Amino acid sequence: MTVRGIDELFAQALSGDYENDAAWEAVCALRRIGTRQIFERAADLCKSNDRVFRARGADVLGQLGKTADHRSNSFPEESYSVITELVQRETEPEPLAAGIAALGHLDNPLAVPLVTNFSAHPSSEVRFDVAFALGCFPNHPLSVETLLRLTQDADEDVRDWATFGLGVQGDADSDEIREALVRRLTDSDWDVREEAMVGLVKRKDQRVLPTLLTALERPNTTVRVIEAAYQMLGMDNEREGWKGTDYANALRQRFSL
């Protein structure tokens, strides 16, 4: 792409507020291009006096060069260095959250101790991205320890991602992890309850069965619940023509309920 084209994409990426759709489209385009020039300009943005500009710089660097066919960052070590510096000095929630999310995307486990430092941050936006980032390293002992705490966070989105990271993305298994997932079966948020079900099914913990049966008999059974049901039954995939009630009946028969 020409210099002018890249200039236009950066101008678009820095337009509007942080949630601006057109700006995010430009961020995604810059990531796909992933050149040295884009790295250098995004790195400069991370030092800007404007909080949105700093956040945008982190957003670009975190997934720079990553595509479906190219799973790694174009400049992983340099991007990691820029982002860790941003996170360590940042005081504004928006760019801090963006930087923490970028550390998750950069796939460097050295980031875990730094990320966990923000697990009690007053901003739920920051704590959400802490849960996301640690879910990228779900079997790291410090990630497990921190995600366990975040499954009890006051914010439902934070609990959701912490439960997903701990129970679904992670393979660690212990009484403490299972008890944390069981507690989330009665969470006020349906998405959290669903992630807890999937996590317990993954560990073949039969305490999930009453909640799973209730979910299977709801009018609109979700794909995740169906997946949890057939996995609990030891099936490799969904049975053609089966509804939620069919899985519920099979589970009752299998586990003598």
N, C-alpha and C positions, 0 to 999 in steps of 0.2 A: 504494500500500500504506500501511496505517496505521503510525503511529509504533511501536505495540506490535508489529506484524508485523515491522518492521525490527529492533526490539530483539531479538525472538526469533531472527531469522536471524543476527544478530551473536553472540548467546549460543551458538548452535549452531556457528557458524564457529570460535569460540574454545574449543570443547570438545575433550577428548581430546588425543592427540599430533598431530604435524604430518601424519601419513599417514591420520588418521581419515576414513573415507569420508563420514560424515554431515557432518563439518565442511566437506569439499570441496563437497558438494552445496549447502551454505549459501553458500559463497563464489561458486559459479556463479550462484546465485539473486540474490545481491547485485550481481554484475556485470551481470546482465540488466536489473535495475531501473535502475541507473546514475544515480541522482539526485544533486543537490548534497549532500543530507543524508548520503548514503552516502559520497560523496567525503570530506566533512569528518571523518566518523568513522573511515574507513580511514586518512586522513592522520594523525589523532591516534594511531592504533595504531602507525604507523611510528616514533613517538617513545616507545613504551612501554618499560618496564624489562624486560618479558618477551620473550624472543627469539622464541617462537612467535607472540605477538601482533604483533610487528614483521613477521614473515614473512607473516602473514595480511593485514596492511595492504597490503603490497606485492603480494600475490596478487590482492587485490581491485582495487587501482588500475591494475595493468598492463593489464587488459582491461575496465575499467569502461565499461559501455554498449555493448560490442562484441557484436554478434549476426550471424547470417547475413545479415540485411538492413541492418545498420548496422555498417560495417567499421572505423569510427574510434572512438577513445576519446572519451568524453563531455567530458572536461576535459584534453585532451592536454598543454598547456603547464604547467598547475598540477600534474598528475600527474607529469610529467617532473621538475619542480623538486623535489617531495617525494622521489621515488625516488632522484634523483642525490644528494641530501643524505644519505639513508639509506645508500647504497652507499659514499659517501666516508667516513662515520664508523663503519661497521659493523665489528665484530670477530668476530662469531659466524658460522660457515659457513652455517647454515640461513637466516637472514634475508638474508645477503649473496647467497646463491644465488638466493633469491626476488626480490631487488631487481634482480639482473642479468637474470634471465629477464623481469622486467617491462619493463626497458629495451628488450629485443628486441621485445616486444609493442607498445611505444609508437611504434615506427616513426620514431624521430627519429635520423638518422645522426650527430648531434652526440654521441651516446652511445658511438660506436665507440672512440675513444681511451680513455675511462674503462673500458669493458668489457675492453679488451685488457690493462689494467694487472693484471688478475687471472688471466691465462692460465697463470701458473706457481704459482698458489695451491696450498698443500699439500693442500687438500680436493678430492677428485675430484668431489664434488657441485658445488662452485663452478666447477671447470673444465668440467664438463658443461654448466652453464648459460652459461658463456662461449661454448662452441661453439654452443649453441642460439642465443644472442643475436646472435652474429656471422653466423650463417646467415640471419638476418633482413635483413642488409645484405651479401649474398655478393659483390657486385662492388666494394665499397669496398676500395681498395688495402691498407689496414691490416687489414681483415678477412681478405683473401686471405693476407697475410703471416702472420697469427696462426693461421689455420686450417691452413695448411701445417705449422706446427710441431705443432699439436694432432693431426694425423693420425698422429703418432708417439707419442702420449701412452701412458703405462703402463696406463691404464684403458681397457678395451675399449668402454665406452659413450661415453667422450669421443672415442675414435678414430672410432666409428661416426657420431656427429653432426658431427664435423669433416669427415669424408669426404663425408657427405651435403651439408653446407653448401657445401663447396668444389666438389665434383664435380657434384652434381645441382641444387642450388638456384642455384649461381653459373654465370655465362656466361663468366667469364674463362678464357682459354686461353693456355698458355705451356708451354715444355719442362719447366719446374720443376713446374707443376701436373700435367702428364701423368706425369712420373716419380714424383711422390708417389702418384698413383692406381695406377700399375703396382706400386709397392711394396706397396700394400694388397691386391693380388690374392692374395698369399700370407699374409695376416693370419691369426692363430689363430682369429679370430671370423668366423663365416659372414656375419653381417649386415654387417660391415665389408667383406668381400670382395664382397658383393652391391652395396653402394653404390659401390664402386670400379668394378665392371663397368659399372653404369649411367652413371657419370661418363665413363668412357672411350668407351662407345658414343655418348654425347652428342657427343663430340669426334671420332667416327669413327676412333678409334685402333685399328688392327688388332691390336695387341698383346693386346687383350682376348680374341681369338678362342679360343685354347686353353682358357682358364679358362671362357669362356662355353659352349663345347662340352661340357666336362666337367659343368658345372652343368645343361645341358639334358638330359643323359643320366642324371641322378640319378633315383631312383624317384619322388620327390616334388618336381617342378619348381615353383618359386614363381612367382607372378604377376609379380614384378619381373624375374625372369630371362626369362620369356616376352616381356615388354614390351621388354627390352633386345634380345632376338633379333629381333623383327620391326622394331624401329627400325634395327638394324644392316643389315637387309635392305632398308631404305627403304620399308617398308610403313607405312600410316597406322594400322592397327589389327590386332588378332589375327585369324588365319585360323580360320574355323569348322571344328571337327573335328581341328585339328592338335594333335599332342602335342609334347613337348619334342624327341623324336627327329626329327620332321618338320622342325622349325626347324634342328636340327643338320645334317641332310642338305642343306637348302637353303643353309645357310651354307657348307658344304664345297664345294658346287657353285658358289656365287657367287664364293668367294674361292680356288677351285682348291686346296683343302686335301686 
